[in-house]
Amino acid sequence: MLIRCGYEIAFAAAAPTPMMAMLSLHPSRHRDLRTPHRLATQPEVPIYDYPDAFGNTCTRLIVPAGGITLSCDFTVENPGVPDPQSPDAVQHPVEDLPDDILVYLLGSRYCETDRLGDTAWGLFGGVEPGWARVQAIVDYTHERIAFGYPHARATRTAWEAHEERVGVCRDFAHLAVTLCRCMNIPARYCTGYLGDIGVEPIDAAMDFSAWFDVYLGGEWHAFDARHNRPRIGRILMARGRDATDTALTTAFGPATLCKFRVVTEATG
């Protein structure tokens, strides 16, 4: 199926402000593009891309005094089927994990494995390792947190989401990632597009989405603790240890968000 994706995001700034954006399609999806993909700025300013340590595309620019609008509109081909399921995927002993996977067992800015380790082992230590254990973590996280946009807070950690029991999609992902890492299951945070395809639309403006991957059976598998069901149409933008590595924009000075519009819709 074909999915149209895009955004229009505007910032106001009183003085020139350096910015880093992670708003590009992930390189792993470039072969699926069916129209050109280009981050545009208004007014036009110099921009350039570089790959970060996790393979994401980062864009550098300077927001001019007065502000800037970032936009993109493209079409990508995607399998019109729900996320693949692999219930027989096994959990690897830590000593057998590839070297580059170990970083996804460690605590990070929003994923405090040290604070949730005892909780995780108390809840999931008796669950069969592998896919069943990850699904148990997803079920728990889905039930533990109440979703709501008014609950959004940029500084909320996995521990705080667990205790406050409210959040948005990034909080669901952070908590599930942390609990998986506590159980020695490598997990990484993902952000991208996820439209209301194959499900009842929600009565809210379209937004970017967060989910997570786990490493089982020698492969990465997508899980979604907020929705807790396989979904159609995930379009990856960035992935890393947590939201620190995948922030949509990072301004190195005062810049006020004044417009935010996201489009994700099936077109064929």
C-alpha positions, -999 to 999 in steps of 0.1 A, spaced: 0 0 0 10 36 -5 11 59 25 15 97 24 35 112 52 46 146 61 47 175 85 47 213 89 64 225 121 71 262 128 93 279 154 96 315 165 130 328 176 142 363 186 178 356 175 196 332 152 194 298 170 213 266 160 190 235 157 193 198 151 163 180 136 156 143 133 126 146 110 139 125 80 128 91 69 151 65 83 177 53 57 164 18 60 132 30 43 147 49 15 142 21 -10 104 23 -3 101 59 -13 78 65 -43 81 103 -44 111 126 -35 118 131 2 132 165 11 131 186 43 122 221 32 126 254 51 107 287 49 126 310 47 153 290 29 184 285 50 215 263 45 210 228 59 230 196 58 226 160 70 249 137 88 244 101 101 245 97 139 259 68 159 226 49 156 222 52 118 196 80 119 197 110 96 203 143 115 198 177 100 216 208 111 204 243 105 203 278 121 168 292 128 169 328 117 157 357 138 119 357 134 116 320 131 113 292 105 89 266 92 101 230 85 81 209 62 81 177 42 56 157 21 63 123 5 48 89 -3 62 56 8 53 21 -1 45 -2 29 32 -37 34 -5 -35 40 -3 -61 67 0 -58 105 34 -60 123 49 -95 119 46 -118 149 72 -144 159 59 -161 190 87 -187 189 115 -161 189 139 -170 217 157 -148 242 195 -149 240 217 -154 270 236 -121 275 270 -138 268 257 -148 234 246 -113 223 265 -95 195 287 -67 208 267 -39 191 235 -51 208 248 -48 244 242 -10 246 204 -18 244 207 -36 278 220 -5 296 202 22 315 198 55 297 185 91 303 148 81 304 152 44 311 164 38 347 170 1 348 185 5 383 152 18 397 130 -8 380 151 -39 382 136 -54 413 101 -46 401 107 -62 367 121 -95 382 92 -96 407 67 -93 379 82 -112 350 108 -135 365 84 -164 363 73 -158 327 88 -179 300 118 -161 285 114 -148 249 83 -135 231 60 -145 259 80 -124 284 80 -94 261 43 -97 256 37 -98 293 57 -66 297 37 -50 269 4 -61 286 16 -47 319 27 -14 305 -5 -10 285 -26 -15 316 -4 5 340 -4 38 321 -34 58 311 -29 76 278 -38 112 274 -22 142 255 -27 165 285 -4 141 304 26 149 281 58 160 299 91 161 282 111 152 313 91 122 324 112 90 329 102 54 328 102 53 366 80 84 369 56 70 343 54 38 363 46 57 395 24 84 380 5 59 358 -2 85 330 16 95 299 17 96 261 32 71 236 68 79 245 61 70 281 46 37 272 77 29 251 102 41 278 86 19 305 84 -12 283 120 -7 270 132 -3 306 114 -34 319 127 -54 289 163 -43 296 159 -52 333 150 -88 321 181 -89 299 162 -84 267 178 -58 244 153 -31 236 155 2 216 132 32 213 117 40 179 98 71 166 80 76 133 47 78 116 17 55 125 -16 65 109 -51 52 118 -49 25 91 -70 -6 98 -83 8 130 -110 32 142 -96 68 139 -92 86 172 -107 120 178 -74 139 179 -49 156 156 -24 133 139 10 131 157 42 112 154 43 79 173 67 60 195 71 23 198 100 -1 205 120 -30 191 133 -60 210 161 -83 199 150 -120 200 160 -149 178 187 -129 161 164 -102 148 147 -70 159 109 -72 164 85 -42 168 62 -40 198 38 -12 208 28 -9 244 4 20 239 -18 2 214 -9 -34 224 -19 -48 190 -1 -54 157 -6 -23 135 -4 -15 98 18 13 84 47 19 107 72 43 90 104 46 109 122 80 113 147 73 141 157 48 168 181 48 197 184 42 235 155 65 243 139 98 233 172 116 239 187 99 208 155 105 187 143 140 196 124 155 167 142 188 172 168 201 196 173 239 197 205 253 212 189 284 225 153 299 228 129 287 201 92 285 206 71 259 189 41 278 172 28 252 147 28 215 146 9 195 119 15 158 109 0 139 81 -1 101 78 -27 86 55 -32 57 32 -34 68 -5 -35 35 -23 
